[in-house]
Amino acid sequence: MTSIKIRINKSRKNKEGQFPLVLQVIHLRRKREIYTPYRLYKDEFNSEKEILRIGRRRQERIAYIREATEYVVGLKKTMTDICNLLEAKKKNNYTVDDVVLTYKQHSNYNYLFVFSEYLLSTLKKEGKEGTFCNYGRAIKSFERFVNDPSFTFDKLTPQLLERYRSYLRQRGNRPNTVWFYLYQLRVIYRKAVSMHIVHSHPDPFSSIEIKKEKTLKRAIAAEGIQQIAFADLLEEGETACLARDLFMFSFYTRGMSFVDMCYLREENIKGDILSYRRKKTGQLLEMKIEPELKALIGKYTDPDSPYLLPMLRQDNSYQRYRQMQRKLNKGIQRVGKQLKFTSPLTFYVARHSWATMARDEGVPISIISSCMGHTSEKTTRIYLAEINHDILDKANNLVLNAWNSKKKKNALLPYKRAGKEFSFCS
């Protein structure tokens, strides 16, 4: 007799305090769990009656629980039918693994592109549009390569991934673009593993190297920052002028990222303090508004808009953000070309330059790391340009001077080498 029960796995609590909704299959005293795409809070499930509870919840949560209920009821019926089928074919000579394997063969989520569609729809509901775009780009690329809508996870082999890598290179993709597609595909695969949809061993990604090219040091010297600040850009147009101002805004705010500048609001300013949470990490950063920054804020003040800067005042959708990002990236590149910089000018150059100049002025890396909102000094070091040899020579000179001062005090101290006495005396 096979027992099929609805449960929540209380041993796998996520950051939000939710538990996976699973179907527990027990046969001949052996147990397996089939994971669903749903996560519930403890009080949303009645384990005795095996039912999901709505209670007093927000409308979107009620809809989610009802959707989960329909899903799990349908899944339980499917599993019951599978057990009846195995019972008729094999009498009682089947295992709980046979039940799970048969289900996998019937499960749509075993198809990579079906599972990806589920992930994408979930990300869209959660408002994670950046991740949604990243997954979507990677899936479209891989779909073009395999050209098989019914591609299953068990077809994902190291050999196929190597062919995919070669395919990307042949299409002219740069190394970091190749890394991006493989990395996103690996994330999707491992999500399927964590949800127990995939049980393949070994991991097909474990035997191929997915490595990002070393980040180029993009810092420029103080003279370059001055050139940008005072450049005459009237002939370059409004976009280039705004891009330049945003570059300087980033530099004045210890390397604020483009996305954080876009979403700054009036309430981020209290007196002479600017505070904001990084979109990337959620970390709170605060800083004094220095005169240069105050002037820029004043230049773009608009009493009819809650936004501090003009990028999203007409439309604050993600699509608008991406459109402005592309437009202003081209604008800042034009500024770099006009100033005849040898390397492409990007908004990240402001961040790298601020970090490097702070380091060269003797600011400890731990302080720079905190200023930039990094979670580790290792990340900060990526931003720092190679130390100029003049600075290294100066450091060496300081050490040698210190050594020389001690040397004079101990000039008469004899040393032995190859049985002979010698000293540092001339």
N, C-alpha and C positions, 0 to 999 in steps of 0.2 A: 504494500500500500504506500502510495506517495502522498506526502503532506505538502501543500502549497499554501504559504501564509504571507500576508502583507506585513512588513516590518519597517522600522527605521533603524539604521545601523548607528547605535549610540557610541561606538568607538571611533567614529570618523567625523567629528565635529569640525565645521569650517570656521573661518574668522568671524562670520556673521552670527555664529551660534546655531547654525542649521545642521541637520543630519540628512544623509542620503536616504531616499525612499527606495526600498528594495523588495524584491520578491524572494522569499526564503523557500527553497526546495529541499525536502528531506526524504531520502529513500534508503531503506536498509540501514538506518541509523547514520547515514552520511549526509552532510549538509552542504549546500552551495547557495550563494546569493547572486541574484541577477539585479544589477543596478539599473534604475530608471534615471532619466535626465532631471528629476525633481529633487529639491531639498526642502525640508520642513523644519519648523521650530518644534520643540518637544511638546508644547501644548496644542499643536495642530494635529496630533495623531493619538487616537485611542487604541492602545495595543491590545486590550482585551476584546474589543469589538472589531478590531482591524478596520477602522474607518477613519477618514480624514475629517477634522473638525474645522469649521469656518469661524464661529464665534464672532466677536465684534472686531472686524478688521477693515482695512482700507479696501476700496472697490477693486483695485488692481490685484490685491492679494487674494481676495475672494475668487476672482476669475482664475488666478493661478492654481488655487486649491481645487477648484472644480475641474480644471483641465487635467490636473494630476490624478484626480479621482477617476475620470473617464479613461485615462491612459492605463492606470493600474488595474482597473476592472477588466479592460480589454486584454491586458497582458496576462492576467490570471486565467481568463478563459482560454487564451492561446496555449498556456502551459498545461492546463487541464486536458485540452485536446491532444497535445503532444504526448502526455502520459498515457492517455487512453489508446493512442496509436501504437506506442511502444508496448503496451500491455497486450494488445491484440497480436502484434507481430512476434514478440519475444516471450510472451507469457510473463514471467517475473524475472527473466534472465537479462535484466538491464541494470545499469548503475545510474547514479545521480549525474555522473559526467555525461552519460548518453543523453539524458534529458537536456542538459545545458547545451551540448553540442548540437542537438537537433534544433533547439531554439535559435542558436546562433545562425544556423543555415537558413532559418526562416526570418531572421531579424533584418530589417532594412538598414539599421545602423551599422551593419557590417560592411556596407558600401561606403567607401571613403567620402564620396561627394554628397551622399545623403546625410551622413554624420556632419559633414562640414556645413551643410545648409542649416542643420539644427543649431550648430554653434553660432553661425552668423545671425540667425533669428534671435537667439538668446542675447547676444551682444547688442543687437539693435534695441531690444526691449530694455536692456539695462543702461542704454545711453552711452555705451563704450564705443564711440564712433571711430576713434583712432585705431583701436584693436580690430574693429570690424573691417576697416579699410585694409589693414595689413594682412589679415587672414584672407580677405577677398582677393587681393592681388596675387597672393601665393597660390591659392586654389585655382584661379583662372589660368595661371601659368602652367601648373602641373596638369590641368585638364587638357590644355592644348597639346601638351607633350604625349600623354597616354592615349588621348582620343578614344576613351572608353567610359561611357556613363555608368556602366555596371562594374567599375573597378573596385575590388574588395581589398581590405587591409592585408589579407594574406599574400597578395601579389606584390606587396611593398618589400622588395629585397635589396640588399646592399648593391647587387649588380645593377638593378634598375635605377637606383639612386645615382650610381656613378654615371650611367648613361644619361640621366637627367642633367647632371652637372655638366657633362660634355655638350649636351644640347644647348644649355644656357650660354656656355662660352662661345659656341659656334654662332649664336644669334647676336654676339657682340656685347653681351652683358659684362659689366665691370666686376672685378672680384667681390666687392662688397655687396653688389646686387645679387650675385650668385649665393653669397652667404645668407642674405636676407631671405630669399625664397626657400632655401634648405632649412634655415632656422625656423621659419614660420611653419613649414610642413612638419618638422619634428615636434613642435609645440602641439600641433593638432593631433598628431599620432599619440603623443604621451597623454593627452587628455582622454583619448579613447581607451588607453591602457588603464588610466586611473578610474575610469567609469566601468571597468571590467567588460568592455565591448571587445577589446583585443587581448589575446593571451599568447601572442606569438613570442617565441624565444629562439635565438636571442633578439634583442632590439636591432632592427635593420640599420639604425643610425649609429650604433655603437662601433661599427667597423669602418666608418668613413669619417674623414676629418672635416669638420665644419668650423672653419676658422676665419675670423674677420681680419682684414688687413690692418696693420698697425696705424693708429690715428696719426695723421700728419700734424706736425706742430704748426698751428696757424696764427700764432701771436705776431703782432707787429710792434715796432718800437714806439716810444712816445712821440717822436717826430711824425710818424705815420698817422697817429691819432689826431695830431694837430692839423695835418693836411686835410683829413676828413672833416674835422670840425669847422674849418674856415674855407673850405672849397666853394667856389662860385659855381652853383649848379642851375642857374636860371635857364640856361639853354637846354639842360637835360630834362626839364619838366617837373611837374608836381610830384610824380611818383618817386623820382630820384631824391627830391628834397625831403619828402617824408621818410624815405628809407634811410637817408643820412641822419635825420633827427632821431629815428628809432635806434640806429646804431649807437649814437651818442647817449641816448636814454639808457640803453643796455650797459654801456660803459660806466655811466654815472651811478648805476644801481648794482654794481659789483657783478655784472654779467647776467642780468635778467634775461631769460629765454624769450623768444618771440611769442610763443603761446601765452606766457604769463603777462607780457605787455598788452596783448590783445584784449584780455579779459579783466584788466585792472578797472576798478570802479571808484567813484568818488569816496565811498565809505572806506576805501583802503588808506585814506589819509586822515590822520588824527593829529591836529596841530602841525608840528614840523617832523612828524614820523610817518614814513610809508611802510605799511605792513601788508604782506600777502602770503598765500599758501601756494607752493609750487604745484602746478598741475601734475607733474611727473611723480612726485613723492608725497605730496600732502604736507610737506614740512613748512612750518611757519617761519618767515624771515622778516626782520624789521631793520630799518635803517633811517638815519637822519637825512632829511631833505637838504642837501647842500645847495648853495646859490645857483650853480649851473643847472641842476636838476629842476629847481623851482622855476627857472626861466622857461625851460622846455614845457613843463606842466602848464604854466600860464599861457604859453603860445597856443596850446590846443584845448584850452578850457571851453566847454560848451554847456551853458546852464540848462539846456533842454535835453541833455543826454546824461545817463548815469555812468557812461564810460569815460575814462580819463583820457584816452587816446582815440583817434578817429576811425580806426579800422572797422569796427563792428557797429557803428552807430546807426547805419541804415538797416542792417540785418545781422543778427547774432547767431545764425545757424552755423553748423559745422561746415556746410558746403561753402558759405561765405568766408569762413575763416581760412579754408584751404585755398580759395580763390585769391584772397588777399596775401596769403603766404607766398604763393607762386609769383604774384605780381610784384611784391616788394622784394623778393629774392632777386628778381631780374633787375629791379631798381638799384639795389646796393651793389650788384655786380657791375652795372654801368658806372657807378661812382668810382669803383676800383679801376676800371679801364681808363676813365678820364684822368685819374691821378697816376696812371701808368704803373700800378702795382704789378709786381711779377707773378704773384699768386692771386687766385680768385678771391674777391672780398665777399664775405658772408657775415651774417649776424653773429655767428659763433666766434668770429675773429675778435669781436668786442669782449666776449667772455674769456677767451684764451689770453688776450692781451692784458686784461685787468689782472688775471691770476699771475701771469708772468711778471708784470711790473711790480705787483705786491711782493712777490718772492724776491725780486732784485733789490727792493727797498728794505729787505731784512725781515719782512713779516713771516712768522713761522707758518709752515704748511698746515699745521693743525688749525690756525686761525683762518687762513685762506679757505680751507675746507668748510669751516662753519659759515663764513661769509657767503660762499657760493651754494650752500645748502646740500653739500655732498654728504653721503652717509659714511664715507670712508676716505682716508687720505690717498688710498690707491687710485680712486677716481680722480682726485684733484691732480695727481702727478701726470695723468694723461693730458691735462690741459696745459701743463707748463712747457714752455719752449726749452730746448737744450740750453744749458747755461753757457753764456758767452765766455770764450776762453780768457778774455781780459779779467773777468770776475774770478775765474779759476786761478789765474796767475796771481791775482791779488791775494786770494786765500792762501795760496802756496807761499807767497812772500811773507804773510803774517806768521805762518807756521815756522818758516825758516828764521825769521827775525827773533822769534821767541826761542828757537833752538840755539841760535847764535849767542843770545844773551846768557844762556845757561852754559854754553860751551866755554865762554871766556872765564867763567868762574871756576870751571873744572879743567882749565887748559893744561895743568901740570899732571893731571891724572894719567898714569901710564896704561897702555893697552898692549896686549901681546898678540902677535900674529906670526905663525910659522916659526915660533921660538924666539922672535925678536921683539924687543920693546920698542913701542912708538907712541907718540902723543899727538894731539891736535896742535901742538905748538909749531910755529914756523921755524 
